[in-house]
Structures are given as C-alpha cells and as structure tokens.
Amino acid sequence: MKEEELKKYEATLLGLQVNLSKEIKDVIRGGNDMGEIGNRDEEADETEESGIAHAEQITLKGRLHAVLDALERVKTGAYGTCLECRGVISTDVLDAAPESLYCAGCK
Ligand SMILES: [Zn+2]
C-alpha cells in the first residue's frame, strides 16, 4: 500500500477511535441517567433499556477494538493485508470499513 493511502486510512481510523470512545461514554451515561430518573413502577422497562444500552456498548466496544487492532497493524506494516490469504485488501473494502482484516474473498 502507498504511504499516502496508509496515512489516509490511519487518519480515518484515529477519527473512528475518537468517535467510538465518545459514543461508548454516551451510551454508558445514558444508561445511568435512566436508572436515576426511573421509578419503581418502571423497573421492567429500565431493565430492558439498560439491556439494549449494554448490547450497544458491546457492539461499539467490539468495533473500537477492531479499530485499535487496525491502528496497531498500521504501525507493524501489516495493514491492508488479509489475515486469511495474506492477499491485499482492496481499497473498496477499506473505504467501507477501514478496520477490515479480511479481503472481499475471505470475509
Ligand atoms: Zn483474503
């Protein structure tokens, strides 16, 4: 991969890292606020809401983890190489999801 392309994806990944960290904080804060303002009668709803927030948190944390992994791969020079076939991951795939670890064929 060209140096300038690598820099572009690294910048995108760093932006994603910031956004995801912020979203995770928002989800955690949202869940806590709901707990504080809810009353006893709404306990069932609260549990459901925090369950959704929890699931969202897991999804976001999973993506953040993938982004951090990708940034590590930028440093080691492995970025843009498919984990499965060691082939080059096309820029189409990376443009759609810069944290991708697999090429279009191995996904
Ligand atoms: Zn592959």
Backbone and ligand atoms as CSV (ligand in chain L), in Angstrom:
chain,resi,resn,atom,element,x,y,z
A,1,MET,N,N,0.832,-1.204,0.000
A,1,MET,CA,C,0.000,0.000,0.000
A,1,MET,C,C,0.868,1.255,0.000
A,2,LYS,N,N,0.453,2.245,-0.741
A,2,LYS,CA,C,1.207,3.504,-0.805
A,2,LYS,C,C,1.163,4.225,0.529
A,3,GLU,N,N,2.264,4.924,0.807
A,3,GLU,CA,C,2.392,5.669,2.057
A,3,GLU,C,C,1.217,6.638,2.269
A,4,GLU,N,N,0.845,7.347,1.202
A,4,GLU,CA,C,-0.225,8.348,1.344
A,4,GLU,C,C,-1.579,7.688,1.619
A,5,GLU,N,N,-1.777,6.498,1.029
A,5,GLU,CA,C,-3.026,5.767,1.285
A,5,GLU,C,C,-3.067,5.314,2.745
A,6,LEU,N,N,-1.936,4.799,3.199
A,6,LEU,CA,C,-1.818,4.330,4.572
A,6,LEU,C,C,-2.124,5.467,5.551
A,7,LYS,N,N,-1.573,6.638,5.267
A,7,LYS,CA,C,-1.802,7.813,6.128
A,7,LYS,C,C,-3.283,8.176,6.156
A,8,LYS,N,N,-3.911,8.064,4.997
A,8,LYS,CA,C,-5.333,8.407,4.898
A,8,LYS,C,C,-6.165,7.473,5.780
A,9,TYR,N,N,-5.870,6.163,5.679
A,9,TYR,CA,C,-6.636,5.196,6.479
A,9,TYR,C,C,-6.315,5.328,7.963
A,10,GLU,N,N,-5.069,5.649,8.254
A,10,GLU,CA,C,-4.689,5.834,9.655
A,10,GLU,C,C,-5.475,7.007,10.252
A,11,ALA,N,N,-5.581,8.095,9.483
A,11,ALA,CA,C,-6.332,9.270,9.954
A,11,ALA,C,C,-7.801,8.914,10.163
A,12,THR,N,N,-8.370,8.141,9.229
A,12,THR,CA,C,-9.769,7.711,9.350
A,12,THR,C,C,-9.952,6.860,10.600
A,13,LEU,N,N,-9.002,5.957,10.817
A,13,LEU,CA,C,-9.074,5.068,11.983
A,13,LEU,C,C,-8.978,5.854,13.287
A,14,LEU,N,N,-8.101,6.847,13.311
A,14,LEU,CA,C,-7.957,7.671,14.517
A,14,LEU,C,C,-9.253,8.444,14.790
A,15,GLY,N,N,-9.893,8.918,13.708
A,15,GLY,CA,C,-11.171,9.610,13.846
A,15,GLY,C,C,-12.243,8.677,14.391
A,16,LEU,N,N,-12.261,7.434,13.862
A,16,LEU,CA,C,-13.215,6.428,14.329
A,16,LEU,C,C,-12.994,6.114,15.807
A,17,GLN,N,N,-11.716,6.029,16.184
A,17,GLN,CA,C,-11.370,5.719,17.577
A,17,GLN,C,C,-11.975,6.772,18.515
A,18,VAL,N,N,-11.821,8.050,18.131
A,18,VAL,CA,C,-12.353,9.149,18.939
A,18,VAL,C,C,-13.879,9.077,19.010
A,19,ASN,N,N,-14.513,8.893,17.843
A,19,ASN,CA,C,-15.975,8.839,17.788
A,19,ASN,C,C,-16.540,7.681,18.601
A,20,LEU,N,N,-15.924,6.503,18.439
A,20,LEU,CA,C,-16.417,5.317,19.144
A,20,LEU,C,C,-16.253,5.471,20.655
A,21,SER,N,N,-15.122,6.020,21.089
A,21,SER,CA,C,-14.898,6.240,22.524
A,21,SER,C,C,-15.973,7.157,23.085
A,22,LYS,N,N,-16.299,8.189,22.318
A,22,LYS,CA,C,-17.313,9.155,22.741
A,22,LYS,C,C,-18.687,8.484,22.798
A,23,GLU,N,N,-19.007,7.687,21.759
A,23,GLU,CA,C,-20.302,7.002,21.725
A,23,GLU,C,C,-20.459,6.039,22.897
A,24,ILE,N,N,-19.370,5.342,23.230
A,24,ILE,CA,C,-19.418,4.403,24.352
A,24,ILE,C,C,-19.709,5.159,25.645
A,25,LYS,N,N,-19.052,6.296,25.824
A,25,LYS,CA,C,-19.303,7.118,27.021
A,25,LYS,C,C,-20.753,7.582,27.065
A,26,ASP,N,N,-21.275,8.016,25.892
A,26,ASP,CA,C,-22.665,8.478,25.827
A,26,ASP,C,C,-23.634,7.368,26.202
A,27,VAL,N,N,-23.380,6.168,25.703
A,27,VAL,CA,C,-24.259,5.032,25.992
A,27,VAL,C,C,-24.230,4.719,27.487
A,28,ILE,N,N,-23.030,4.732,28.066
A,28,ILE,CA,C,-22.895,4.449,29.499
A,28,ILE,C,C,-23.630,5.528,30.303
A,29,ARG,N,N,-23.414,6.788,29.940
A,29,ARG,CA,C,-24.046,7.893,30.647
A,29,ARG,C,C,-25.562,7.818,30.501
A,30,GLY,N,N,-26.041,7.540,29.268
A,30,GLY,CA,C,-27.479,7.416,29.012
A,30,GLY,C,C,-28.093,6.352,29.898
A,31,GLY,N,N,-27.430,5.217,30.018
A,31,GLY,CA,C,-27.924,4.117,30.844
A,31,GLY,C,C,-28.021,4.521,32.295
A,32,ASN,N,N,-27.017,5.230,32.781
A,32,ASN,CA,C,-27.014,5.656,34.182
A,32,ASN,C,C,-28.124,6.662,34.468
A,33,ASP,N,N,-28.311,7.620,33.549
A,33,ASP,CA,C,-29.348,8.629,33.742
A,33,ASP,C,C,-30.713,7.977,33.856
A,34,MET,N,N,-30.952,7.000,32.998
A,34,MET,CA,C,-32.231,6.314,33.016
A,34,MET,C,C,-32.463,5.639,34.361
A,35,GLY,N,N,-31.407,5.078,34.905
A,35,GLY,CA,C,-31.512,4.418,36.199
A,35,GLY,C,C,-31.875,5.397,37.292
A,36,GLU,N,N,-31.323,6.599,37.209
A,36,GLU,CA,C,-31.550,7.589,38.260
A,36,GLU,C,C,-32.965,8.164,38.235
A,37,ILE,N,N,-33.465,8.451,37.009
A,37,ILE,CA,C,-34.772,9.115,36.943
A,37,ILE,C,C,-35.946,8.137,36.975
A,38,GLY,N,N,-35.699,6.863,36.656
A,38,GLY,CA,C,-36.788,5.889,36.624
A,38,GLY,C,C,-37.327,5.610,38.022
A,39,ASN,N,N,-38.634,5.331,38.131
A,39,ASN,CA,C,-39.177,4.961,39.439
A,39,ASN,C,C,-39.451,3.456,39.482
A,40,ARG,N,N,-39.873,2.974,40.624
A,40,ARG,CA,C,-40.034,1.531,40.845
A,40,ARG,C,C,-40.995,0.870,39.858
A,41,ASP,N,N,-42.061,1.593,39.497
A,41,ASP,CA,C,-43.064,1.017,38.603
A,41,ASP,C,C,-42.495,0.700,37.224
A,42,GLU,N,N,-41.445,1.394,36.873
A,42,GLU,CA,C,-40.884,1.218,35.531
A,42,GLU,C,C,-39.658,0.311,35.520
A,43,GLU,N,N,-39.525,-0.437,36.585
A,43,GLU,CA,C,-38.328,-1.254,36.725
A,43,GLU,C,C,-38.108,-2.208,35.535
A,44,ALA,N,N,-39.207,-2.805,35.064
A,44,ALA,CA,C,-39.102,-3.755,33.953
A,44,ALA,C,C,-38.572,-3.050,32.707
A,45,ASP,N,N,-39.116,-1.856,32.436
A,45,ASP,CA,C,-38.685,-1.092,31.271
A,45,ASP,C,C,-37.209,-0.714,31.378
A,46,GLU,N,N,-36.852,-0.311,32.580
A,46,GLU,CA,C,-35.465,0.085,32.817
A,46,GLU,C,C,-34.496,-1.040,32.475
A,47,THR,N,N,-34.858,-2.224,32.946
A,47,THR,CA,C,-34.000,-3.382,32.709
A,47,THR,C,C,-33.849,-3.606,31.215
A,48,GLU,N,N,-34.961,-3.476,30.515
A,48,GLU,CA,C,-34.935,-3.660,29.067
A,48,GLU,C,C,-34.061,-2.591,28.406
A,49,GLU,N,N,-34.252,-1.342,28.844
A,49,GLU,CA,C,-33.475,-0.243,28.280
A,49,GLU,C,C,-31.980,-0.434,28.509
A,50,SER,N,N,-31.626,-0.783,29.750
A,50,SER,CA,C,-30.202,-0.921,30.043
A,50,SER,C,C,-29.642,-2.144,29.322
A,51,GLY,N,N,-30.515,-3.135,29.068
A,51,GLY,CA,C,-30.087,-4.290,28.282
A,51,GLY,C,C,-29.706,-3.878,26.879
A,52,ILE,N,N,-30.530,-3.007,26.290
A,52,ILE,CA,C,-30.239,-2.503,24.943
A,52,ILE,C,C,-28.944,-1.685,24.959
A,53,ALA,N,N,-28.825,-0.808,25.979
A,53,ALA,CA,C,-27.622,0.011,26.106
A,53,ALA,C,C,-26.392,-0.873,26.263
A,54,HIS,N,N,-26.565,-1.950,27.014
A,54,HIS,CA,C,-25.457,-2.865,27.243
A,54,HIS,C,C,-25.034,-3.544,25.934
A,55,ALA,N,N,-26.031,-3.992,25.171
A,55,ALA,CA,C,-25.748,-4.650,23.893
A,55,ALA,C,C,-25.063,-3.676,22.944
A,56,GLU,N,N,-25.528,-2.419,22.961
A,56,GLU,CA,C,-24.948,-1.391,22.105
A,56,GLU,C,C,-23.488,-1.146,22.497
A,57,GLN,N,N,-23.272,-1.127,23.799
A,57,GLN,CA,C,-21.917,-0.935,24.319
A,57,GLN,C,C,-20.976,-2.031,23.821
A,58,ILE,N,N,-21.468,-3.269,23.847
A,58,ILE,CA,C,-20.646,-4.400,23.406
A,58,ILE,C,C,-20.312,-4.264,21.915
A,59,THR,N,N,-21.326,-3.869,21.128
A,59,THR,CA,C,-21.109,-3.669,19.695
A,59,THR,C,C,-20.062,-2.587,19.451
A,60,LEU,N,N,-20.231,-1.454,20.168
A,60,LEU,CA,C,-19.310,-0.329,19.995
A,60,LEU,C,C,-17.904,-0.689,20.454
A,61,LYS,N,N,-17.811,-1.391,21.586
A,61,LYS,CA,C,-16.504,-1.784,22.098
A,61,LYS,C,C,-15.821,-2.766,21.148
A,62,GLY,N,N,-16.618,-3.637,20.547
A,62,GLY,CA,C,-16.075,-4.587,19.580
A,62,GLY,C,C,-15.476,-3.861,18.387
A,63,ARG,N,N,-16.190,-2.836,17.923
A,63,ARG,CA,C,-15.700,-2.079,16.766
A,63,ARG,C,C,-14.456,-1.273,17.161
A,64,LEU,N,N,-14.484,-0.691,18.352
A,64,LEU,CA,C,-13.336,0.079,18.836
A,64,LEU,C,C,-12.107,-0.823,18.917
A,65,HIS,N,N,-12.321,-2.031,19.394
A,65,HIS,CA,C,-11.223,-2.991,19.499
A,65,HIS,C,C,-10.633,-3.281,18.118
A,66,ALA,N,N,-11.524,-3.444,17.126
A,66,ALA,CA,C,-11.079,-3.712,15.753
A,66,ALA,C,C,-10.304,-2.521,15.198
A,67,VAL,N,N,-10.773,-1.309,15.528
A,67,VAL,CA,C,-10.092,-0.092,15.071
A,67,VAL,C,C,-8.691,-0.002,15.687
A,68,LEU,N,N,-8.597,-0.301,16.990
A,68,LEU,CA,C,-7.296,-0.254,17.667
A,68,LEU,C,C,-6.352,-1.306,17.081
A,69,ASP,N,N,-6.905,-2.479,16.783
A,69,ASP,CA,C,-6.127,-3.546,16.139
A,69,ASP,C,C,-5.572,-3.067,14.803
A,70,ALA,N,N,-6.450,-2.419,14.021
A,70,ALA,CA,C,-6.052,-1.936,12.697
A,70,ALA,C,C,-4.940,-0.896,12.825
A,71,LEU,N,N,-5.059,-0.008,13.834
A,71,LEU,CA,C,-4.024,1.008,14.049
A,71,LEU,C,C,-2.683,0.354,14.405
A,72,GLU,N,N,-2.762,-0.739,15.149
A,72,GLU,CA,C,-1.561,-1.485,15.505
A,72,GLU,C,C,-0.932,-2.089,14.248
A,73,ARG,N,N,-1.817,-2.545,13.344
A,73,ARG,CA,C,-1.351,-3.134,12.083
A,73,ARG,C,C,-0.740,-2.073,11.166
A,74,VAL,N,N,-1.209,-0.827,11.281
A,74,VAL,CA,C,-0.591,0.262,10.518
A,74,VAL,C,C,0.861,0.399,10.973
A,75,LYS,N,N,1.064,0.364,12.301
A,75,LYS,CA,C,2.404,0.509,12.871
A,75,LYS,C,C,3.340,-0.622,12.452
A,76,THR,N,N,2.807,-1.853,12.424
A,76,THR,CA,C,3.660,-3.007,12.127
A,76,THR,C,C,3.810,-3.248,10.623
A,77,GLY,N,N,3.049,-2.473,9.827
A,77,GLY,CA,C,3.151,-2.626,8.376
A,77,GLY,C,C,2.281,-3.728,7.808
A,78,ALA,N,N,1.417,-4.302,8.673
A,78,ALA,CA,C,0.551,-5.397,8.219
A,78,ALA,C,C,-0.794,-4.880,7.728
A,79,TYR,N,N,-1.007,-3.582,7.849
A,79,TYR,CA,C,-2.312,-3.023,7.470
A,79,TYR,C,C,-2.580,-3.226,5.978
A,80,GLY,N,N,-3.830,-3.623,5.678
A,80,GLY,CA,C,-4.228,-3.804,4.289
A,80,GLY,C,C,-3.921,-5.183,3.747
A,81,THR,N,N,-3.390,-6.066,4.629
A,81,THR,CA,C,-3.109,-7.439,4.227
A,81,THR,C,C,-4.144,-8.361,4.866
A,82,CYS,N,N,-4.750,-9.219,4.063
A,82,CYS,CA,C,-5.785,-10.132,4.544
A,82,CYS,C,C,-5.186,-11.145,5.526
A,83,LEU,N,N,-5.847,-11.315,6.676
A,83,LEU,CA,C,-5.371,-12.265,7.688
A,83,LEU,C,C,-5.464,-13.704,7.210
A,84,GLU,N,N,-6.416,-13.949,6.323
A,84,GLU,CA,C,-6.667,-15.321,5.867
A,84,GLU,C,C,-5.721,-15.743,4.739
A,85,CYS,N,N,-5.739,-14.992,3.639
A,85,CYS,CA,C,-4.990,-15.416,2.458
A,85,CYS,C,C,-3.702,-14.617,2.240
A,86,ARG,N,N,-3.464,-13.628,3.118
A,86,ARG,CA,C,-2.272,-12.764,3.005
A,86,ARG,C,C,-2.300,-11.927,1.739
A,87,GLY,N,N,-3.452,-11.864,1.098
A,87,GLY,CA,C,-3.588,-11.046,-0.102
A,87,GLY,C,C,-3.845,-9.592,0.290
A,88,VAL,N,N,-3.865,-8.737,-0.698
A,88,VAL,CA,C,-4.108,-7.316,-0.450
A,88,VAL,C,C,-5.606,-7.077,-0.310
A,89,ILE,N,N,-5.992,-6.347,0.724
A,89,ILE,CA,C,-7.392,-5.972,0.905
A,89,ILE,C,C,-7.648,-4.763,0.010
A,90,SER,N,N,-8.651,-4.864,-0.853
A,90,SER,CA,C,-8.883,-3.790,-1.817
A,90,SER,C,C,-9.328,-2.509,-1.112
A,91,THR,N,N,-9.039,-1.373,-1.752
A,91,THR,CA,C,-9.392,-0.084,-1.153
A,91,THR,C,C,-10.908,0.083,-1.051
A,92,ASP,N,N,-11.664,-0.631,-1.900
A,92,ASP,CA,C,-13.134,-0.587,-1.796
A,92,ASP,C,C,-13.567,-1.071,-0.422
A,93,VAL,N,N,-12.967,-2.196,0.003
A,93,VAL,CA,C,-13.289,-2.790,1.306
A,93,VAL,C,C,-12.844,-1.854,2.430
A,94,LEU,N,N,-11.649,-1.311,2.304
A,94,LEU,CA,C,-11.101,-0.439,3.351
A,94,LEU,C,C,-11.843,0.897,3.425
A,95,ASP,N,N,-12.321,1.374,2.278
A,95,ASP,CA,C,-13.090,2.625,2.288
A,95,ASP,C,C,-14.407,2.428,3.037
A,96,ALA,N,N,-15.005,1.246,2.862
A,96,ALA,CA,C,-16.282,0.943,3.525
A,96,ALA,C,C,-16.063,0.699,5.017
A,97,ALA,N,N,-14.997,-0.028,5.356
A,97,ALA,CA,C,-14.691,-0.345,6.755
A,97,ALA,C,C,-13.174,-0.416,6.923
A,98,PRO,N,N,-12.554,0.712,7.306
A,98,PRO,CA,C,-11.082,0.752,7.371
A,98,PRO,C,C,-10.468,-0.222,8.379
A,99,GLU,N,N,-11.297,-0.791,9.278
A,99,GLU,CA,C,-10.765,-1.738,10.255
A,99,GLU,C,C,-10.793,-3.180,9.746
A,100,SER,N,N,-11.196,-3.375,8.463
A,100,SER,CA,C,-11.308,-4.727,7.907
A,100,SER,C,C,-9.995,-5.507,8.001
A,101,LEU,N,N,-10.122,-6.780,8.370
A,101,LEU,CA,C,-8.952,-7.662,8.484
A,101,LEU,C,C,-8.884,-8.649,7.332
A,102,TYR,N,N,-9.993,-8.742,6.579
A,102,TYR,CA,C,-10.069,-9.735,5.512
A,102,TYR,C,C,-10.402,-9.087,4.179
A,103,CYS,N,N,-9.906,-9.696,3.106
A,103,CYS,CA,C,-10.240,-9.220,1.769
A,103,CYS,C,C,-11.667,-9.608,1.432
A,104,ALA,N,N,-12.176,-9.091,0.324
A,104,ALA,CA,C,-13.560,-9.351,-0.068
A,104,ALA,C,C,-13.811,-10.842,-0.232
A,105,GLY,N,N,-12.833,-11.589,-0.710
A,105,GLY,CA,C,-12.988,-13.022,-0.943
A,105,GLY,C,C,-13.050,-13.854,0.336
A,106,CYS,N,N,-12.384,-13.419,1.390
A,106,CYS,CA,C,-12.289,-14.213,2.633
A,106,CYS,C,C,-13.291,-13.823,3.707
A,107,LYS,N,N,-14.006,-12.750,3.514
A,107,LYS,CA,C,-14.930,-12.269,4.540
A,107,LYS,C,C,-15.939,-13.316,4.968
L,1,ZN,ZN,ZN,-8.186,-12.956,1.794
